[in-house]
Amino acid sequence: MFEISLLVTALLFGGTVLYSFGFAAFVFTALPADVAGPLIRRAFPRFYLFVLASSAVAAAVALAFDPVSSAILTAIAVTTILARQVLMPAINNATDQGAKKRFKVLHSLSVLITLAHIGAAAVVLVRLAGY
């Protein structure tokens, strides 16, 4: 079971890094803003589902042998629900209303949450590497 938790956490870490620093950055440099924005808007709900599913599975498996790692992964899952269901619609609403300042604040919060998820997944990977 330990190996499953390690692999799923590695998938969470790698997928989040790739999406955040690879895909999203590439889309905005390769496509015009009027195409990139709607594409990212369509991709983010799926990204959040990926983060939610992988963190929840890893948390459930880790509970049997590392409750601390399980709690960290559960925190990722819970904050992902909030980001997907509350923060993402608020960001989209700010964009639709042309509220640039509010968009910037909300988007910065979403970036910080994602960076925290990456850092938390890294902590779990290091913990699991010690087993």
C-alpha positions in Angstrom: 0.0 0.0 0.0 2.9 2.3 0.7 4.0 2.1 -2.9 0.6 3.1 -4.2 0.5 6.2 -2.0 4.0 7.1 -3.1 3.2 6.7 -6.8 -0.1 8.6 -6.5 1.6 11.4 -4.6 4.3 11.6 -7.2 1.6 11.8 -9.9 0.0 14.6 -7.9 3.3 16.5 -7.5 4.4 16.0 -11.1 1.0 16.7 -12.7 0.5 19.9 -10.7 4.0 21.1 -11.6 3.6 20.2 -15.2 0.2 21.9 -15.5 1.2 25.0 -13.6 4.6 25.7 -15.0 4.3 23.8 -18.3 0.8 23.7 -19.8 -0.7 27.0 -18.5 2.5 29.0 -19.2 2.8 27.4 -22.7 -0.8 28.2 -23.6 -0.4 31.9 -22.8 2.8 32.2 -24.8 1.7 30.1 -27.8 -1.8 31.4 -28.3 -3.5 34.8 -28.5 -5.0 35.9 -25.2 -8.6 35.7 -26.7 -8.0 32.0 -27.3 -5.7 31.1 -24.4 -8.1 32.5 -21.8 -11.1 30.4 -22.7 -8.9 27.3 -23.1 -7.5 27.7 -19.6 -11.0 28.4 -18.3 -12.1 25.0 -19.7 -9.0 23.2 -18.5 -9.0 24.4 -14.9 -12.1 22.4 -13.7 -10.4 19.2 -14.9 -7.1 20.2 -13.4 -8.8 20.6 -10.0 -10.6 17.3 -10.3 -7.2 15.7 -11.0 -5.7 17.3 -7.9 -8.7 16.4 -5.8 -8.8 12.7 -7.0 -5.1 12.1 -6.7 -4.7 13.8 -3.3 -7.8 12.0 -1.9 -6.6 8.6 -3.1 -3.1 9.1 -1.8 -4.5 10.4 1.6 -6.8 7.3 1.9 -4.0 4.9 1.2 -1.4 6.7 3.4 -3.8 6.7 6.4 -2.8 3.1 7.1 0.9 3.8 7.6 1.5 7.6 7.8 -1.4 9.7 9.4 0.7 12.9 9.0 1.1 12.4 5.3 -2.6 11.5 5.1 -3.6 14.7 6.9 -1.4 16.8 4.5 -2.9 15.1 1.5 -6.4 15.5 2.9 -5.7 19.3 3.4 -4.8 19.4 -0.3 -8.0 17.7 -1.3 -10.2 20.0 0.9 -8.5 23.2 -0.3 -8.9 22.0 -3.9 -12.6 21.7 -3.4 -12.7 25.3 -2.1 -10.5 26.5 -5.0 -12.6 24.7 -7.6 -16.1 25.5 -6.2 -15.5 29.0 -4.7 -12.3 30.6 -6.0 -12.5 29.6 -9.6 -16.0 30.9 -10.2 -15.0 34.2 -8.4 -12.0 34.5 -10.7 -14.2 33.8 -13.8 -16.7 36.3 -12.6 -14.0 39.0 -12.1 -12.8 38.3 -15.6 -16.3 38.5 -17.1 -16.9 41.8 -15.3 -13.6 43.3 -16.3 -12.7 43.7 -12.6 -8.9 43.6 -13.1 -7.9 44.4 -9.6 -10.2 41.8 -8.1 -9.0 39.3 -10.7 -5.4 39.9 -9.8 -6.0 39.4 -6.1 -8.1 36.2 -6.7 -5.7 34.8 -9.2 -2.7 35.5 -6.9 -4.6 33.6 -4.2 -5.1 30.7 -6.6 -1.4 30.7 -7.5 -0.5 30.6 -3.8 -2.8 27.7 -3.2 -1.3 25.8 -6.1 2.2 26.5 -4.9 1.2 25.4 -1.4 -0.2 22.2 -2.9 3.1 21.6 -4.7 5.1 22.2 -1.6 2.8 20.0 0.5 3.0 17.2 -2.0 6.8 17.5 -1.9 6.8 17.2 1.9 4.8 14.0 1.6 7.1 12.6 -1.1 10.1 13.2 1.2 8.3 11.6 4.1 7.3 8.6 2.0 10.8 8.3 0.7 11.9 7.6 4.2 9.9 4.4 4.5 
